[in-house]
Amino acid sequence: MTYSLIRKILFKFDPEGMHHLTLQLIGLAGNIPPIATILRSIYYAPPQPVQLFGLTFPNPVGLAAGYDKDATAWRGLACLGFGHIEVGTVTLLPQPGNPKPRLFRIPQAQAVINRMGFPGQGAQFAAHQLNRPRPSGFVLGVNLGKNKNTPNEEAARDYLALMEIFTPLADYLAINVSSPNTIGLRQLQARQALDELLSQLVVKRAMLSSKYKYTPLLVKLAPDLTDPELDDALDVLLANQIDGVIATNTTIQRDGLFPVEVANDPTVKESGGLSGAPLFPLSLRMVQKIVQRSGSQLPVIGVGGISNCDQAKQMLDAGAQLIQIYTGLIYKGPSFVKEILQSLSRSH
Ligand SMILES: Cc1cc2nc3c(=O)[nH]c(=O)nc-3n(C[C@H](O)[C@H](O)[C@H](O)COP(=O)(O)O)c2cc1C
């Protein structure tokens, strides 16, 4: 069965329900060795290694955060050709997230709007999931966020506790201060708040590195920062010797991002973060600006709206060392990873 047929069937049902179903199937497949082996051979692409943050990524294409929030399916996802998988966002305590419905497809624009609000079973659950035999050949990131009920002034406590739990389990950690669906979270990107937060986290990074291993700390930014706000954030990231930046999260912008015939679709007016094709120009511009301003001092993982092989290449040409996809996977299916990798190797 082709993916376009599978997608037709999946798209007849509720988006969040279908997400859970596919995630469960992928997770199950990863736990059945013969099926995992078959998947690995189907989605195999020759390695295109990238050395970054002291890690070897087998190829530049990763799975963005939010797909496997509770780390229940990472062993199956690892069979689909990704060079890295970022699980999470994980919060310290379990929480329900926002009321449903909170995930919306906009197929005419290959886009999605979500206002999930970090639903999840919490850090202990995710850590238990990650504490399982690890297939080789991919890099594992864990994306960390604060609980909804944690005020921003106490956010550092959540992130510090999460670093303790996940440093021994992850190859890198990503600090999420850019989700639009947790009220106030993005204010942690402002100069002073970000500095207060990161200065504590890098001390923790050093302490934990002598106990376990050096675990790179990345920060994920929003595409909605103004130029001065981005400058501030980059100054703080550089001053605190953050290892890298993930650009970008979803956008709260809508204006001018859709063709007229789609712009009036009521789904476009749903609140939350927009991902997929309409986000690409914003994310690409953000990556270009970051590379211009911080050069090679701050490696970038480019993410946001990559919907075809040419866009994957554009993101890398803009200076991103790695890329991630999420919404493209919903519209193109798992073979999208291999398709990108084959196209990148042809263009070299
Ligand atoms: C349903 C959904 C849930 C997401 N959840 C998270 C999350 O928990 N943490 C996070 O950092 N990003 C999350 N994201 C953002 C993605 O990681 C990514 O940055 C964004 O979707 C842009 O990439 P894309 O256009 O390829 O999807 C989520 C995206 C979607 C569509």
The ligand as a MOL file (V3000), in Angstrom:
LIG
                    3D

  0  0  0     0  0            999 V3000
M  V30 BEGIN CTAB
M  V30 COUNTS 31 33 0 0 0
M  V30 BEGIN ATOM
M  V30 1 C 1.8300 18.0580 17.0780 0
M  V30 2 C 3.1370 18.7390 17.3670 0
M  V30 3 C 3.6750 18.6800 18.6470 0
M  V30 4 C 4.8870 19.3130 18.9220 0
M  V30 5 N 5.4090 19.2230 20.1750 0
M  V30 6 C 6.6210 19.7610 20.4360 0
M  V30 7 C 7.2070 19.6110 21.6990 0
M  V30 8 O 6.6690 18.9630 22.5970 0
M  V30 9 N 8.4090 20.2200 21.9140 0
M  V30 10 C 9.0740 20.9260 20.9440 0
M  V30 11 O 10.1690 21.4330 21.1840 0
M  V30 12 N 8.5270 21.0620 19.7140 0
M  V30 13 C 7.3360 20.4880 19.4400 0
M  V30 14 N 6.8010 20.6160 18.1950 0
M  V30 15 C 7.5110 21.4300 17.1880 0
M  V30 16 C 8.3690 20.5850 16.2730 0
M  V30 17 O 9.4060 19.9510 16.9830 0
M  V30 18 C 9.0040 21.4620 15.1730 0
M  V30 19 O 9.8730 22.4030 15.7710 0
M  V30 20 C 7.9530 22.2140 14.3740 0
M  V30 21 O 6.8110 21.4270 14.1580 0
M  V30 22 C 8.4810 22.6810 13.0170 0
M  V30 23 O 8.8760 21.5910 12.2260 0
M  V30 24 P 7.9300 20.9250 11.1020 0
M  V30 25 O 7.3530 22.0360 10.2860 0
M  V30 26 O 8.8340 19.9890 10.3460 0
M  V30 27 O 6.8650 20.1870 11.8420 0
M  V30 28 C 5.5840 20.0040 17.9000 0
M  V30 29 C 5.0380 20.0500 16.6120 0
M  V30 30 C 3.8360 19.4300 16.3290 0
M  V30 31 C 3.2830 19.4730 14.9300 0
M  V30 END ATOM
M  V30 BEGIN BOND
M  V30 1 1 1 2
M  V30 2 1 2 3
M  V30 3 2 2 30
M  V30 4 2 3 4
M  V30 5 1 4 5
M  V30 6 1 4 28
M  V30 7 2 5 6
M  V30 8 1 6 7
M  V30 9 1 6 13
M  V30 10 2 7 8
M  V30 11 1 7 9
M  V30 12 1 9 10
M  V30 13 2 10 11
M  V30 14 1 10 12
M  V30 15 2 12 13
M  V30 16 1 13 14
M  V30 17 1 14 15
M  V30 18 1 14 28
M  V30 19 1 15 16
M  V30 20 1 16 17
M  V30 21 1 16 18
M  V30 22 1 18 19
M  V30 23 1 18 20
M  V30 24 1 20 21
M  V30 25 1 20 22
M  V30 26 1 22 23
M  V30 27 1 23 24
M  V30 28 2 24 25
M  V30 29 1 24 26
M  V30 30 1 24 27
M  V30 31 2 28 29
M  V30 32 1 29 30
M  V30 33 1 30 31
M  V30 END BOND
M  V30 END CTAB
M  END
